[in-house]
Each structure stands twice: as structure tokens, then as C-alpha cells.
Amino acid sequence: MFSIYGAKPYLKAHEMRLTVNGKAIRIDAEPEMPLLWALRDLAGIKGPKFGCGIAACGACTVLVDGAAVRSCVLPVGQVDGEVTTIEGIGSSEALHPVQQAWIDEQVAQCGYCQAGQIMSAVALLNEIPAPSDEEIDRAMGGNLCRCATYPRIRAAIKRASDTSAET
């Protein structure tokens, strides 16, 4: 079997079990396939986006056990923990506080990077509930926004921090 995920003809797909957004799923994938493609192409989860393929832009950011990871470079065979994508943070009844803050601060322009930005912000607030500007800049530094909405991103994180502190 020829693989575009490493060009090693001896690789074969294996049945794998993942927990994604609280649900157990089964996929048949080569262990070296990036998690991003397993999510998008095999599990039909389209929130994480392909941006660069080298973990430099953050568009593909998901959470694994609450930590932000770049799914474009993480082999699915190395995933050990629960994966959360943008589809898994809110509910049909209520948006996640970060999602609501994004709307309130009118962060999105083109929107391409927003899922990765939001997932990195969620991971930051899970770790540091009331981050300083420097902590926000450090945590969000690996997420690029071509529309340069960085001041609004910081304001939204601050707003979500205030909201989460009230609840």
C-alpha cells in the first residue's frame, strides 16, 4: 500500500479507537497519518483546518487531554488521550465562554484560523484562568491570523477570563 503520509509502501492501515469530543470512534488509518487527516478525512470532523502542515500556523489546533496540539504533525498512532475539536467545546444550548467572547469582541474576519485560535485560548484558560497579556501572547504566539485580529483575540481571551471567573 502506497502512503502519502510518509511514502512508505510497507505501511498498512490499522483499526484504531479514539475518543473525540466525548465519543468513541473507530478509524482505519496508518499510524503515521497526521491526526488532522484522520479527523477530517476518516472521522468527518471538519473544524480543524489545514494551514501549513509543519505546525507553524495553528489552524489545525485541537486539544488532547486539554493540552493544545498541532494535529497536522501529530501521528494518529501516537494519540493517547481524549481529543477535543472546536465541535466539542460548546453545546446546542450554550456556547463555550471563549466562543461567546469571540462573538462579543467581533474577532473573526475571514475565519480560517479561528477554530485553532479558539482551541489554543481554551487550553490557555484551562491552565491559567486569569492570564496576563504576556501569558496570552506567549500561549497564542504559535497561532497566526492573516487578518491580524490579534488585539481582538487578546480582548476576547480577557473577556472569557472575566466570564469564567464569575461562574
N, C-alpha and C positions, 0 to 999 in steps of 0.2 A: 504494500500500500504506500503510495507516494504521499508525503505530508508537506504542506506548505508551512507548517509550524515547526520548522527545523530541517526540512528536506532530508529526512532520514527514512529511506524506504522500508526499513525493518519495523518501524513503529506500527502498532495496531491499536485500534480503539478498544477501550475497556469500559465496562459499565461502572459508573461512579455514582455515588449518592452524595448529594449536597443538601444543606438546609439553606434555602434562600427566602428571605422575607418571611420567616417563620414556617415555611412549608418544605417538607422533604420532597426532593425531586431526584429523578434518575436521568442520567445522560450517558450516551456512548461517546467517549472522547479519548483522544490520545492524551496521555498525562502531560505532555509538553504544550498542549494547546493553551493559549492565554485564557485566563478566566473571562476576560471581556468577550471573546468569541463564543465561549461555552454559554455564557449568559445570553448573548444576543442571538446567536445562530441556532443553538440547540435548545435553550430553555424559552426563547421568545421574549426575553426581558430586554426592552429597548432603551431604558433610561440611561444607562452608562453609554457614553459616546466614544468613538474612536477619534482621537485628535492627532497624536504624533507617533504612537507605537513604541516610544522609548521612555515613558514615564516622566516626560518633561513638561506637559501642559496641564494635567489634572482632569481632563474632560472625562476620563474613564473611572474616576474615583468611586470606590464602594467601601463599605465597612466590612471588616472581618473581625468578628468578636468585638465590635465597637471601635476598632482602630482603622483609620483611613489608609487604604492601599490603592496602588495603581493597578487596575485589573488588566491593563494591556501587556504587562510584563510578568504577572504572577501566573505560573503554570497551574492549571486547574488541578493537576495531580498533587500539588503541594498545599492546596487549601485544606486547612484544618480548623474548622470553626464555622460559626453561622455567618452567612453573607447577607448583608443588607444593602439594597439598592434604593434609589430615590423612590421607587414604587412602594417600598416597605416602611417609610418613616411616618407617613400621615395615615389618616383613615378616611372613610367615606363621611364620617361625622365631623371630623375636625382636622385641620392642617396641623402639621408639626409647627411649634413656635418659630423655627427658623424659616419654614416656608411662608408663614404669615408675615414675618418681618421682611422677607424678600419682597412681598407684595406691597406692604406698607411703605417701604423705602423706595419702591419702584426701581429695583436693582436691574432687572433683565432688560436688555435691548435686543440683541439678536437671539440670545437664549442658549446658544450652543454649549457654552461652558457651565451653565447654571446647575445642572444636576451634580457635576463634580464639585463645584463651589459649595453648594448646599451640603453635600455629604462631608466635605472637609470641615465646614462650620459646625455641623452636628458633632463630629468627632472632637473638635476643639472644646465645645461647650460641655460635652460629656466628661472631659478631662479637667477643664478649668471653667467652672460655671460663670465666673466674672473676670474674663481676660482683660489685660491691659492692651493698649494699642500695639505695643511691641510684641506681645504674645499673639495677637491676631495676625500681625504682619508676618511673624515667623511661621505660624501654622498655615497661613494661606499663601505663603510665598511660592509654593510649587504649583499653584493654580493660576493659569494665565487667562486673561479676559481681553480679547481683541478690541472690545468696545471700551475698555479702560474704565469700567464702573467701580474701580477699587474704593473710592470714598463711600459710595453707597453700600458696597459689600461690608465695609467696616461698620457703617452705621446700622446696617441690618443685624450684624452679629451683636452689636451693643444692645440693640432693641430686644433681640431674642434673649440675651443675657438678662436684661431687666425683667422680661416676661417670665423667664424660668425661675428667677429669684423670688417672684411674687407667688408662684404656685407651690 
